[in-house]
Amino acid sequence: MKKNLIQNLRSCNLCMLVWRILLVYIVLWLCRAVFWIYNADLIGTTTSEELGQLIYGSWRFDTVSMLYVNIFFIVLSLIPLRLREKEWWQKIMFWYYIAVNTLTVVVLNVADIIYFNYTQKRFTSDELFFADNDNSLKLIMKFAAENWYLILFGVALIALLWYGYGRKARPTHRIGNKWAFFGVNMFTLACAIGLSIGGIRGGFSHSTRPITLSNATDHTKSVSKAYLILSNPFCTIRTMGNEGISYKKYYEQEQLDSLYTPYHYPDTTAMAAPLKDKNIIIFILESFSAEHSAFLNPELYAGKSGYTPFLDSLMKEGLTFWSCYSNGHKSIEAMPSILGSIPSFKTPFVLMPQSLGESRQLPKILAEQGYTTSFFLGSPRSSMGFGAYANNAGINNIYAMEDYEKIHGNGDFDGWWGIWDEPMIQYTGSVLNTTQQPFMATLYTITSHHPFVYPEEYEGRFDRGQTKLHYPVQYTDHALRQFFATYGNEEWFRNSAFVFVADHVSSETFTPEANTLMGGNRIISFIYTPDGSVKGIHNGITQQIDIMPTLLGLMGYNEPYFGFGNDIFAPSDQQPTTIGFSSKAMQFYIADAEYVVLFDENSVTKVFRTDDPTETPIAEPWPDRIHELETQLKATIQQYYHHLESQIFKPLGV
């Protein structure tokens, strides 16, 4: 009797489909278990009270993931035609099931296990952009070698799908009448489609909207556990198709412009212009967190030299922005923030097709003033879209790895990303030796990045530090010292202003403060001039998007321009703030010297003091300043998406 029951189940088409769907759920849950184990330090412990909600939330998101990938398989399995019983049909169904679930369920989730450890966010469609990099395959192989046991885990999951599928089972129909067969199976298919629609939307009520990433916080107050609830392919597919702009309009346009406008109409007639006619050289430093600097953290290092001794020496003689914050978390978000005063929120600005609209960013503005504009990158020109962005921003000359190797060969290739920082920085100086002045040059360093390698000849030269990044950071700091030593006596060097700013905070941290929202965005940022024309410490809050307006102010530029930041030295009625989108909290935020305000597009969800490392929420009723910050943030968000929609990033008539 038991044998007959098993045979009946193996010949029941609907039963086999349910089992194969359940198999996908099992794979998703195994991935989640390993994800939790691998990232336990970041996710934290779970109480018994939380467990029920975590399980329910995970089931909701896994249902969407399973349906996104297998909806076509479900429909084909239930199609009310007897050809589904044919051997050739069953073979096609088997290979389809294995292929799509291997690529989108197993591969994406195993990649997520590793990826989350570095970025503390789930793998989304944004990351698919980087597949264009020439070194992508090599980097993937590097990650695979470092995490070989996870590769074996992925292979085991594929084997589970393969053998668990029940390839030898053959469905047989028990309804002889073809019309009855069609009717019953059509009804089954209709029910399956209805259930699938409800599963994808997250419910069946009229008010239910398709669930998105932020809905994970419906089941937990912990952001780290929200990432545990999420799974792929949901995160990747749900973030695709961001071409359309949909945003909340909090204010009518006239009121909006009175609350906040990205248009600047400077009056510099009464202001000093210490950088007028100077060359501008911007070093965008990969992963140079403020945490690396002993100068910016005297209590942390207590007399020790830290990991950026040369930059610290320059900060003492330059204009240092003590509390400067990045406006993004990825390298690709840094350039528009620094060179265009344009932040990134949910999606990196340069990955949005609207970023190709009319703009007038710092390189273009200075080119109009007679500056020669150049961009230097040790990676290939196409790496991360930097070259395309540089072109769109108005940079005239791009020097990338290909250009370096035409002159110096490929002996300085680091094996992963591009040219080591020291030879690339020296090459930059050699090009600037022959560049017509005045010029603006931007160099993006690359060595202080995973996989944390450095030239063999520097083995044993520096302190190992407390993270894997500290050695490469010291190497890049040394490379900058060598640049100053080589070119310090050149006329163009003495007539230059050097801007040093990190692209974002490193994933490799060692202090508790680095895991907070503010500490996790605090970066190195300062201006140094050989003639000492700008000096001091600016203690107020600054951000990457303030760099362009501040430079223009120091250069005495008095024409209208577009930017979401502010000239920190210009008179203003508003207190300095920093804004951004937290990929951890999945919310917008704004912070000033007193408060940090989190905002979910509808209302303020949390307020805490800027200097509070515990981020303890401030209970309502909140002081008036909180509501002022909320208004400023809403107006900024609306202006940002309004200009994305119109694809115009410059003052009208300019």
C-alpha positions as CSV (number, residue, x, y, z in Angstrom):
1,M,0.0,0.0,0.0
2,K,2.9,2.4,0.9
3,K,4.6,1.6,-2.4
4,N,1.4,2.3,-4.3
5,L,1.0,5.6,-2.5
6,I,4.5,6.7,-3.5
7,Q,4.0,5.6,-7.1
8,N,0.7,7.6,-7.2
9,L,2.4,10.7,-5.8
10,R,5.3,10.3,-8.4
11,S,2.8,10.1,-11.2
12,C,0.7,13.1,-9.9
13,N,1.6,16.2,-11.9
14,L,0.5,18.6,-9.3
15,C,2.2,16.7,-6.5
16,M,5.5,16.7,-8.4
17,L,5.2,20.4,-9.0
18,V,4.6,21.1,-5.3
19,W,7.7,19.0,-4.4
20,R,9.9,20.8,-6.9
21,I,8.8,24.2,-5.6
22,L,9.4,23.0,-2.0
23,L,12.9,22.0,-3.1
24,V,13.6,25.6,-4.1
25,Y,12.4,26.7,-0.7
26,I,14.8,24.2,0.9
27,V,17.7,25.6,-1.1
28,L,16.8,29.2,-0.2
29,W,16.7,28.3,3.5
30,L,20.0,26.4,3.4
31,C,21.5,29.5,1.8
32,R,20.0,31.7,4.5
33,A,21.4,29.4,7.2
34,V,25.0,29.6,5.8
35,F,24.5,33.3,5.2
36,W,23.7,33.7,8.9
37,I,26.7,31.6,10.0
38,Y,29.1,33.4,7.7
39,N,28.0,36.9,8.7
40,A,27.1,36.1,12.3
41,D,29.2,39.0,13.7
42,L,27.3,41.5,11.5
43,I,23.8,40.1,12.0
44,G,24.0,39.4,15.7
45,T,22.1,37.1,17.9
46,T,18.4,36.4,17.7
47,T,15.9,36.0,20.6
48,S,13.2,33.4,20.7
49,E,10.6,36.2,20.5
50,E,12.1,37.4,17.2
51,L,12.4,34.0,15.6
52,G,8.7,33.7,14.6
53,Q,8.7,37.0,12.7
54,L,12.0,36.3,11.1
55,I,10.7,33.0,9.8
56,Y,7.5,34.5,8.5
57,G,9.3,37.4,6.9
58,S,11.8,35.1,5.3
59,W,9.0,32.9,3.9
60,R,7.4,36.0,2.3
61,F,10.5,37.1,0.5
62,D,11.5,33.5,-0.4
63,T,8.1,33.1,-2.0
64,V,8.7,36.1,-4.2
65,S,12.2,34.9,-5.1
66,M,10.9,31.5,-6.0
67,L,8.0,32.9,-8.1
68,Y,10.2,35.4,-9.9
69,V,12.4,32.6,-11.1
70,N,9.9,29.7,-11.5
71,I,6.6,31.3,-12.6
72,F,7.2,30.2,-16.2
73,F,8.1,26.7,-15.0
74,I,4.9,26.6,-13.0
75,V,2.8,27.6,-15.9
76,L,4.4,25.1,-18.2
77,S,4.0,22.4,-15.7
78,L,0.3,23.0,-15.4
79,I,-0.5,23.8,-19.0
80,P,-3.8,21.9,-19.8
81,L,-2.3,19.9,-22.7
82,R,-1.3,16.2,-22.7
83,L,1.9,17.0,-24.4
84,R,3.3,17.8,-21.0
85,E,3.5,14.0,-20.5
86,K,5.8,13.6,-23.4
87,E,9.4,12.6,-22.8
88,W,10.9,15.4,-24.8
89,W,8.7,17.9,-22.9
90,Q,9.9,16.5,-19.6
91,K,13.5,16.8,-20.6
92,I,13.1,20.5,-21.5
93,M,11.4,21.1,-18.2
94,F,14.1,19.4,-16.2
95,W,16.9,21.4,-17.9
96,Y,15.0,24.7,-17.6
97,Y,14.4,24.1,-13.9
98,I,18.1,23.2,-13.2
99,A,19.5,26.1,-15.2
100,V,17.4,29.0,-13.9
101,N,17.5,27.9,-10.3
102,T,21.3,27.3,-10.4
103,L,22.0,30.7,-11.9
104,T,19.5,32.8,-10.0
105,V,18.9,31.0,-6.7
106,V,22.2,29.1,-6.0
107,V,24.8,31.4,-7.6
108,L,23.3,34.7,-6.5
109,N,22.7,33.6,-2.9
110,V,26.2,32.0,-2.5
111,A,27.6,35.3,-3.9
112,D,25.5,37.2,-1.4
113,I,27.1,35.3,1.5
114,I,30.5,36.7,0.5
115,Y,29.4,40.1,-0.8
116,F,27.5,41.1,2.3
117,N,30.6,40.7,4.4
118,Y,32.2,43.6,2.5
119,T,29.4,45.9,1.8
120,Q,26.8,45.0,4.5
121,K,24.1,45.1,1.8
122,R,22.5,42.5,-0.3
123,F,23.5,41.9,-4.0
124,T,21.2,44.0,-6.2
125,S,20.9,44.9,-9.8
126,D,23.4,47.8,-9.2
127,E,26.2,45.3,-9.0
128,L,25.4,43.8,-12.4
129,F,26.9,46.9,-13.8
130,F,30.4,45.9,-12.8
131,A,30.3,42.7,-15.0
132,D,31.6,44.9,-17.8
133,N,35.0,45.3,-16.1
134,D,37.9,43.6,-17.9
135,N,39.1,42.1,-14.6
136,S,35.7,40.8,-13.4
137,L,36.5,37.1,-14.2
138,K,39.8,37.3,-12.4
139,L,38.2,38.9,-9.3
140,I,35.5,36.3,-9.3
141,M,38.2,33.6,-9.4
142,K,40.0,35.3,-6.5
143,F,36.8,35.3,-4.4
144,A,36.2,31.7,-5.3
145,A,39.6,30.6,-4.2
146,E,39.4,32.5,-0.9
147,N,36.0,30.9,-0.2
148,W,36.3,27.5,-1.8
149,Y,34.2,25.8,0.9
150,L,31.2,28.0,-0.2
151,I,31.8,26.9,-3.8
152,L,31.5,23.3,-2.6
153,F,28.3,24.3,-0.7
154,G,26.9,25.7,-4.0
155,V,27.8,22.5,-5.9
156,A,26.0,20.5,-3.2
157,L,22.9,22.7,-3.6
158,I,22.9,22.1,-7.4
159,A,23.2,18.4,-6.8
160,L,20.3,18.6,-4.4
161,L,18.2,20.2,-7.1
162,W,19.4,17.7,-9.7
163,Y,18.7,14.6,-7.8
164,G,15.7,15.9,-5.9
165,Y,13.9,16.9,-9.0
166,G,12.8,13.3,-9.7
167,R,13.8,13.2,-13.4
168,K,12.6,9.6,-13.9
169,A,9.1,10.4,-12.6
170,R,6.5,10.7,-15.4
171,P,3.1,12.3,-14.8
172,T,0.0,10.4,-16.0
173,H,-3.5,11.7,-16.3
174,R,-6.4,10.0,-14.7
175,I,-9.2,11.9,-16.5
176,G,-10.2,10.1,-19.7
177,N,-12.4,12.7,-21.2
178,K,-10.4,15.4,-22.9
179,W,-12.8,18.2,-22.1
180,A,-12.9,17.3,-18.4
181,F,-9.1,17.0,-18.5
182,F,-8.9,20.5,-20.0
183,G,-11.4,22.0,-17.6
184,V,-9.9,20.6,-14.4
185,N,-6.3,21.5,-15.4
186,M,-7.4,25.0,-16.6
187,F,-9.0,25.6,-13.2
188,T,-5.8,24.4,-11.5
189,L,-3.6,26.7,-13.7
190,A,-5.9,29.7,-13.0
191,C,-5.6,29.0,-9.2
192,A,-1.9,28.7,-9.5
193,I,-1.6,32.0,-11.4
194,G,-3.8,33.7,-8.8
195,L,-1.8,32.4,-5.9
196,S,1.4,33.4,-7.7
197,I,0.2,37.0,-8.2
198,G,-0.7,37.2,-4.5
199,G,2.7,35.8,-3.6
200,I,4.6,38.3,-5.7
201,R,2.6,41.2,-4.4
202,G,2.9,40.1,-0.8
203,G,-0.8,39.7,-0.2
204,F,-4.3,39.7,-1.8
205,S,-5.9,42.8,-0.4
206,H,-6.6,45.8,-2.6
207,S,-4.4,48.0,-0.5
208,T,-1.4,45.7,-0.8
209,R,1.5,47.0,-2.9
210,P,4.2,44.8,-4.3
211,I,6.7,44.3,-1.5
212,T,10.1,45.9,-1.9
213,L,13.4,45.7,0.0
214,S,12.3,48.1,2.8
215,N,9.4,45.8,3.7
216,A,11.9,43.5,5.4
217,T,11.8,45.9,8.3
218,D,8.1,45.0,8.7
219,H,9.3,41.9,10.4
220,T,12.3,43.2,12.5
221,K,13.5,46.4,13.9
222,S,17.1,45.4,13.3
223,V,18.5,46.4,10.0
224,S,21.1,43.6,10.0
225,K,18.3,41.0,10.6
226,A,16.3,42.6,7.8
227,Y,19.1,41.6,5.5
228,L,18.9,38.1,6.9
229,I,15.2,38.1,5.8
230,L,15.9,39.2,2.3
231,S,17.1,36.8,-0.3
232,N,18.0,36.7,-4.0
233,P,16.9,36.7,-6.7
234,F,14.3,39.0,-5.1
235,C,16.9,41.7,-4.3
236,T,18.4,41.7,-7.8
237,I,15.1,41.5,-9.8
238,R,13.2,44.0,-7.6
239,T,15.9,46.6,-8.2
240,M,15.9,46.3,-11.9
241,G,14.2,48.7,-14.2
242,N,14.9,51.9,-12.3
243,E,14.8,53.9,-15.5
244,G,11.5,55.5,-14.6
245,I,11.4,58.2,-12.0
246,S,8.7,57.9,-9.3
247,Y,8.9,60.1,-6.3
248,K,6.8,61.9,-3.7
249,K,6.0,65.5,-4.3
250,Y,5.9,67.0,-0.8
251,Y,5.5,70.6,-1.9
252,E,4.3,72.7,-4.8
253,Q,7.2,73.9,-6.9
254,E,7.0,77.5,-5.8
255,Q,7.1,76.5,-2.1
256,L,9.8,73.9,-2.9
257,D,12.1,76.5,-4.4
258,S,11.7,78.7,-1.3
259,L,12.6,75.8,1.0
260,Y,15.6,74.5,-0.9
261,T,17.1,75.0,-4.3
262,P,20.2,73.5,-5.9
263,Y,20.8,76.7,-7.9
264,H,23.6,78.9,-6.6
265,Y,24.0,82.6,-7.4
266,P,27.2,83.5,-5.7
267,D,28.3,87.0,-4.8
268,T,32.1,86.8,-4.3
269,T,32.8,90.5,-4.7
270,A,33.5,91.0,-1.0
271,M,35.1,87.6,-0.5
272,A,38.8,86.6,-0.7
273,A,39.7,84.3,-3.5
274,P,42.9,82.5,-2.4
275,L,42.7,79.9,-5.1
276,K,42.1,82.2,-8.0
277,D,44.0,81.1,-11.1
278,K,45.6,78.2,-9.2
279,N,45.8,74.7,-10.7
280,I,43.3,72.3,-9.0
281,I,44.5,68.7,-8.4
282,I,42.0,66.4,-6.8
283,F,43.1,63.1,-5.3
284,I,40.1,60.7,-4.8
285,L,41.4,58.2,-2.3
286,E,40.0,54.7,-2.4
287,S,38.6,53.7,1.1
288,F,40.5,56.4,3.1
289,S,38.3,56.4,6.1
290,A,38.9,59.1,8.8
291,E,39.5,56.1,11.0
292,H,43.0,55.6,9.4
293,S,44.2,59.0,10.4
294,A,45.9,59.7,13.8
295,F,45.5,63.5,13.2
296,L,41.7,63.2,12.9
297,N,41.6,60.7,15.8
298,P,44.1,61.8,18.5
299,E,42.4,59.9,21.3
300,L,42.2,56.7,19.3
301,Y,45.9,56.7,18.4
302,A,47.2,58.3,21.6
303,G,50.5,59.6,20.1
304,K,51.0,56.8,17.6
305,S,51.5,57.7,13.9
306,G,48.4,56.0,12.5
307,Y,48.2,54.8,8.9
308,T,48.3,58.0,7.0
309,P,51.4,59.8,8.4
310,F,52.1,61.8,5.2
311,L,48.5,63.0,4.8
312,D,48.4,63.8,8.5
313,S,51.5,66.1,8.0
314,L,49.7,67.9,5.1
315,M,46.5,68.3,7.1
316,K,48.4,70.1,9.8
317,E,49.5,72.7,7.2
318,G,46.3,72.8,5.1
319,L,42.6,73.4,5.4
320,T,41.2,70.3,7.1
321,F,37.5,69.4,7.2
322,W,37.4,67.7,10.6
323,S,33.9,66.2,10.2
324,C,33.5,65.4,6.6
325,Y,31.1,62.7,5.4
326,S,30.7,60.7,2.2
327,N,27.4,61.0,0.3
328,G,27.5,57.3,-0.8
329,H,29.0,53.9,-0.1
330,K,30.5,53.0,-3.4
331,S,33.3,54.2,-5.6
332,I,30.9,54.9,-8.4
333,E,28.9,57.3,-6.3
334,A,31.9,59.4,-5.3
335,M,32.8,61.1,-8.6
336,P,29.5,62.9,-9.1
337,S,29.4,63.9,-5.5
338,I,32.9,65.4,-5.5
339,L,33.1,66.8,-9.1
340,G,29.4,67.6,-9.6
341,S,27.9,68.2,-6.2
342,I,25.3,65.5,-7.0
343,P,24.7,62.8,-4.4
344,S,23.4,59.3,-5.0
345,F,20.4,58.0,-3.0
346,K,18.8,54.6,-3.7
347,T,20.5,54.1,-7.1
348,P,24.0,55.4,-8.0
349,F,23.5,58.5,-10.0
350,V,25.8,57.5,-12.8
351,L,24.0,54.2,-13.3
352,M,20.7,56.0,-14.1
353,P,20.1,56.9,-17.7
354,Q,18.9,60.4,-16.5
355,S,22.5,61.1,-15.5
356,L,23.2,61.7,-19.1
357,G,21.1,64.8,-19.1
358,E,22.4,68.4,-19.4
359,S,24.9,69.1,-16.6
360,R,27.5,71.7,-15.8
361,Q,29.9,70.1,-13.3
362,L,33.2,71.4,-12.0
363,P,35.4,70.2,-14.9
364,K,33.1,71.8,-17.4
365,I,32.8,75.0,-15.4
366,L,36.6,75.3,-15.2
367,A,37.1,74.3,-18.8
368,E,34.9,77.3,-19.7
369,Q,37.3,79.4,-17.6
370,G,40.3,78.3,-19.7
371,Y,41.4,75.3,-17.6
372,T,42.8,72.2,-19.1
373,T,40.9,69.3,-17.6
374,S,42.3,65.8,-17.1
375,F,41.3,62.5,-15.3
376,F,43.8,59.8,-14.3
377,L,42.8,56.3,-13.4
378,G,45.0,53.2,-12.9
379,S,42.3,50.9,-14.0
380,P,41.1,50.3,-17.6
381,R,39.2,53.3,-19.1
382,S,35.9,51.4,-19.0
383,S,36.3,50.3,-15.3
384,M,33.2,51.0,-13.3
385,G,32.0,53.5,-15.9
386,F,34.6,56.1,-14.7
387,G,35.7,57.0,-18.2
388,A,32.1,57.5,-19.4
389,Y,31.3,59.7,-16.4
390,A,34.5,61.7,-16.9
391,N,33.4,62.4,-20.5
392,N,29.9,63.4,-19.5
393,A,31.3,65.7,-16.7
394,G,33.3,67.7,-19.3
395,I,36.8,66.3,-18.7
396,N,38.8,66.7,-21.9
397,N,41.7,64.3,-21.3
398,I,41.5,60.8,-19.8
399,Y,44.6,58.8,-18.9
400,A,43.9,55.2,-17.9
401,M,45.8,52.0,-17.6
402,E,45.9,51.6,-21.4
403,D,47.7,54.9,-21.7
404,Y,50.2,54.1,-19.0
405,E,51.1,50.8,-20.4
406,K,51.7,52.2,-23.9
407,I,54.6,54.1,-22.4
408,H,55.8,51.9,-19.4
409,G,54.6,48.4,-20.4
410,N,52.5,46.1,-18.2
411,G,55.1,45.4,-15.5
412,D,53.3,47.7,-13.0
413,F,49.9,45.9,-13.2
414,D,48.8,44.8,-9.8
415,G,47.2,41.6,-11.1
416,W,43.7,42.7,-10.2
417,W,42.5,46.3,-10.6
418,G,45.2,48.1,-12.5
419,I,48.4,50.0,-12.1
420,W,49.9,50.3,-8.6
421,D,49.3,53.7,-7.1
422,E,52.9,54.8,-6.8
423,P,53.8,54.5,-10.5
424,M,50.4,55.8,-11.6
425,I,50.8,58.8,-9.4
426,Q,54.3,59.4,-10.7
427,Y,52.9,59.1,-14.3
428,T,50.3,61.7,-13.4
429,G,53.0,64.1,-12.4
430,S,54.9,63.5,-15.6
431,V,51.8,64.3,-17.7
432,L,51.1,67.5,-15.7
433,N,54.7,68.6,-16.4
434,T,53.7,69.1,-20.0
435,T,50.1,70.2,-19.4
436,Q,49.1,73.8,-20.2
437,Q,48.2,75.9,-17.1
438,P,45.8,76.5,-15.5
439,F,44.6,73.0,-15.3
440,M,42.3,70.8,-13.2
441,A,43.4,67.2,-12.8
442,T,41.7,64.4,-10.9
443,L,43.3,61.1,-9.9
444,Y,41.5,58.1,-8.5
445,T,43.7,55.8,-6.5
446,I,43.0,52.1,-6.6
447,T,45.5,50.1,-4.5
448,S,43.8,50.4,-1.1
449,H,41.1,48.0,-2.1
450,H,40.3,44.3,-1.9
451,P,42.2,42.0,-2.3
452,F,44.5,44.2,-0.3
453,V,47.7,43.5,-2.3
454,Y,50.8,45.7,-2.6
455,P,54.1,45.6,-4.5
456,E,56.4,42.8,-3.3
457,E,59.3,45.3,-2.8
458,Y,57.3,47.0,0.0
459,E,57.0,43.8,2.1
460,G,58.0,44.6,5.6
461,R,58.1,48.4,5.1
462,F,55.0,49.3,7.0
463,D,53.0,48.4,10.1
464,R,50.6,45.5,9.6
465,G,47.9,47.5,11.3
466,Q,44.6,46.2,12.6
467,T,42.8,45.5,9.4
468,K,43.8,44.0,6.0
469,L,43.5,47.4,4.5
470,H,46.0,49.2,6.7
471,Y,49.0,48.0,4.8
472,P,47.8,49.1,1.3
473,V,46.6,52.4,2.9
474,Q,50.2,53.1,4.1
475,Y,51.5,52.2,0.7
476,T,49.3,54.8,-1.0
477,D,50.1,57.4,1.6
478,H,53.8,56.7,0.9
479,A,53.1,57.0,-2.9
480,L,51.7,60.4,-2.3
481,R,54.8,61.4,-0.3
482,Q,56.9,60.3,-3.2
483,F,54.8,62.4,-5.6
484,F,55.4,65.5,-3.5
485,A,59.1,64.7,-3.3
486,T,59.5,64.2,-7.1
487,Y,57.5,67.2,-8.3
488,G,57.5,69.6,-5.3
489,N,59.9,72.1,-7.0
490,E,58.0,72.3,-10.3
491,E,56.4,75.7,-11.0
492,W,53.0,74.1,-11.7
493,F,53.2,72.3,-8.3
494,R,53.9,75.4,-6.3
495,N,50.9,77.1,-8.1
496,S,48.5,74.3,-7.3
497,A,45.8,73.6,-4.7
498,F,45.6,69.9,-3.8
499,V,42.3,68.4,-2.7
500,F,42.4,65.1,-0.9
501,V,39.1,63.3,-0.3
502,A,38.1,59.7,0.2
503,D,35.5,58.1,-2.1
504,H,33.8,56.3,0.8
505,V,34.6,54.5,4.1
506,S,36.4,51.2,4.0
507,S,34.6,47.9,4.6
508,E,37.6,47.0,6.8
509,T,37.1,48.8,10.1
510,F,38.3,48.3,13.7
511,T,36.5,50.8,15.9
512,P,32.9,50.5,17.2
513,E,32.2,54.0,15.9
514,A,32.8,52.9,12.3
515,N,29.7,50.7,12.6
516,T,27.4,53.7,13.3
517,L,25.8,55.7,10.6
518,M,28.0,58.8,11.2
519,G,31.2,56.9,11.9
520,G,30.5,54.7,8.9
521,N,30.6,57.7,6.6
522,R,33.3,59.9,8.1
523,I,36.2,60.3,5.6
524,I,39.5,62.1,5.1
525,S,39.0,65.4,3.3
526,F,41.2,68.5,3.2
527,I,42.8,71.1,0.9
528,Y,46.6,71.7,0.9
529,T,48.4,74.6,-0.9
530,P,52.2,74.7,-1.0
531,D,52.1,78.5,-0.4
532,G,49.9,78.2,2.6
533,S,47.1,80.3,1.1
534,V,44.4,78.2,2.8
535,K,45.0,76.8,6.3
536,G,43.1,75.9,9.4
537,I,40.6,73.4,10.7
538,H,37.0,73.6,9.8
539,N,35.1,71.9,12.6
540,G,31.6,72.1,11.2
541,I,29.9,69.3,9.3
542,T,30.9,69.0,5.6
543,Q,30.2,66.5,2.9
544,Q,31.5,65.4,-0.5
545,I,28.9,67.5,-2.3
546,D,30.2,70.6,-0.6
547,I,33.6,70.3,-2.3
548,M,32.7,71.7,-5.7
549,P,30.8,74.8,-4.3
550,T,33.6,75.5,-1.8
551,L,36.3,75.3,-4.4
552,L,34.4,77.6,-6.7
553,G,34.0,80.1,-3.8
554,L,37.7,80.0,-3.0
555,M,38.5,80.5,-6.7
556,G,36.3,83.6,-6.7
557,Y,33.8,82.2,-9.2
558,N,30.7,84.4,-9.4
559,E,28.5,82.9,-12.1
560,P,25.3,80.8,-11.4
561,Y,25.9,77.0,-11.0
562,F,24.0,73.9,-10.0
563,G,24.9,71.7,-7.0
564,F,23.2,70.1,-4.0
565,G,26.1,71.0,-1.7
566,N,27.1,74.4,-0.3
567,D,30.1,76.7,-0.2
568,I,31.0,76.2,3.4
569,F,32.5,79.7,3.6
570,A,29.6,81.6,2.0
571,P,27.0,83.3,4.2
572,S,24.0,81.0,4.7
573,D,20.8,80.9,6.9
574,Q,21.0,77.1,7.0
575,Q,23.2,75.2,9.4
576,P,25.7,72.8,7.8
577,T,24.3,69.3,7.2
578,T,25.1,66.0,5.5
579,I,22.6,63.9,3.6
580,G,22.4,60.5,2.1
581,F,20.7,57.2,1.7
582,S,21.6,54.5,4.2
583,S,21.9,51.1,2.6
584,K,21.8,49.6,6.0
585,A,18.7,51.3,7.3
586,M,17.2,51.5,3.7
587,Q,16.2,55.1,4.5
588,F,17.2,58.6,3.7
589,Y,19.0,60.6,6.4
590,I,20.1,64.1,7.2
591,A,22.4,65.1,10.0
592,D,23.7,68.4,11.5
593,A,26.0,69.0,14.5
594,E,23.2,68.0,16.9
595,Y,20.9,65.5,15.4
596,V,20.6,62.6,12.9
597,V,17.2,62.1,11.3
598,L,16.1,59.0,9.5
599,F,13.3,59.3,7.0
600,D,11.4,56.5,5.1
601,E,9.9,58.8,2.4
602,N,6.7,59.1,4.5
603,S,7.8,60.2,8.0
604,V,10.7,60.4,10.4
605,T,11.4,57.0,11.8
606,K,14.2,57.7,14.2
607,V,16.1,60.6,15.7
608,F,19.4,60.4,17.7
609,R,22.2,62.7,18.6
610,T,25.0,63.1,16.2
611,D,27.7,62.4,18.9
612,D,25.9,59.4,20.3
613,P,27.7,56.2,19.3
614,T,24.9,54.1,20.7
615,E,22.4,55.8,18.3
616,T,19.8,55.8,21.1
617,P,16.5,57.1,19.8
618,I,15.2,60.5,21.1
619,A,11.6,60.2,22.2
620,E,8.9,62.5,21.0
621,P,8.0,65.3,21.2
622,W,11.0,66.4,19.2
623,P,12.5,69.9,19.3
624,D,11.7,72.2,16.4
625,R,15.1,71.6,14.9
626,I,14.1,68.0,14.0
627,H,11.1,69.3,12.0
628,E,13.3,71.8,10.2
629,L,15.7,69.0,9.2
630,E,12.8,66.9,8.0
631,T,11.6,69.7,5.9
632,Q,15.1,70.3,4.4
633,L,15.5,66.7,3.7
634,K,12.1,66.3,2.0
635,A,12.8,69.4,-0.1
636,T,16.2,68.1,-1.1
637,I,14.8,64.7,-2.1
638,Q,12.1,66.2,-4.2
639,Q,14.5,68.6,-5.9
640,Y,16.8,65.7,-6.6
641,Y,14.2,63.5,-8.3
642,H,12.6,66.5,-10.0
643,H,15.9,67.2,-11.7
644,L,16.4,63.6,-12.5
645,E,13.0,63.6,-14.2
646,S,13.8,66.7,-16.2
647,Q,17.4,65.6,-16.8
648,I,18.7,69.1,-16.3
649,F,21.5,69.7,-13.8
650,K,22.3,73.3,-14.5
651,P,20.6,76.7,-13.9
652,L,18.1,77.6,-16.6
653,G,19.6,79.8,-19.2
654,V,23.2,78.8,-18.5
